[in-house]
C-alpha cells in the first residue's frame, strides 16, 4: 500500500521505476529493491533509460570530475556504495 492506502503495482527487484508526484508530474527514475528499507534509489531527475549506457556515462563523468578536482592524485574512490 502507498501512503494513500492504494495498492502498489507489482515490481521486480532491479526494475527501473519512474516516480511521479500526486499531480502526475515526473520527478525522476530509480531502481527498485524489494529487499531494502530504501525501496527506491533515485538515479536521475531526467526521463532517460536506465541501462548499460546510462551507467557508462555516469562512470565516465565521475572519472572526468575527479581528474579535474584532483589533478595530482593517482587514486580515488570512483563509486560510493
HUWO-V219719 format. One record per residue. N is the residue number from 1. RES is the residue in one letter. SS is DSSP state (H for helix, E for strand, C for the rest). Layout:
BEGIN
n=N res=RES ss=SS
n=N res=RES ss=SS
END
This chain:
BEGIN
n=1 res=X ss=C
n=2 res=X ss=C
n=3 res=X ss=C
n=4 res=X ss=C
n=5 res=X ss=C
n=6 res=X ss=C
n=7 res=X ss=C
n=8 res=X ss=C
n=9 res=X ss=C
n=10 res=X ss=C
n=11 res=X ss=C
n=12 res=X ss=C
n=13 res=X ss=C
n=14 res=X ss=C
n=15 res=X ss=C
n=16 res=X ss=E
n=17 res=X ss=E
n=18 res=X ss=E
n=19 res=X ss=E
n=20 res=X ss=E
n=21 res=X ss=C
n=22 res=X ss=C
n=23 res=X ss=C
n=24 res=X ss=C
n=25 res=X ss=C
n=26 res=X ss=E
n=27 res=X ss=E
n=28 res=X ss=E
n=29 res=X ss=E
n=30 res=X ss=E
n=31 res=X ss=E
n=32 res=X ss=E
n=33 res=X ss=C
n=34 res=X ss=C
n=35 res=X ss=C
n=36 res=X ss=C
n=37 res=X ss=C
n=38 res=X ss=C
n=39 res=X ss=C
n=40 res=X ss=E
n=41 res=X ss=E
n=42 res=X ss=E
n=43 res=X ss=E
n=44 res=X ss=E
n=45 res=X ss=C
n=46 res=X ss=C
n=47 res=X ss=C
n=48 res=X ss=C
n=49 res=X ss=C
n=50 res=X ss=C
n=51 res=X ss=C
n=52 res=X ss=H
n=53 res=X ss=H
n=54 res=X ss=H
n=55 res=X ss=H
n=56 res=X ss=H
n=57 res=X ss=H
n=58 res=X ss=H
n=59 res=X ss=H
n=60 res=X ss=H
n=61 res=X ss=H
n=62 res=X ss=H
n=63 res=X ss=H
n=64 res=X ss=H
n=65 res=X ss=H
n=66 res=X ss=H
n=67 res=X ss=H
n=68 res=X ss=H
n=69 res=X ss=H
n=70 res=X ss=C
n=71 res=X ss=C
n=72 res=X ss=C
n=73 res=X ss=C
n=74 res=X ss=C
n=75 res=X ss=C
n=76 res=X ss=C
n=77 res=X ss=C
n=78 res=X ss=C
n=79 res=X ss=C
n=80 res=X ss=C
n=81 res=X ss=C
END
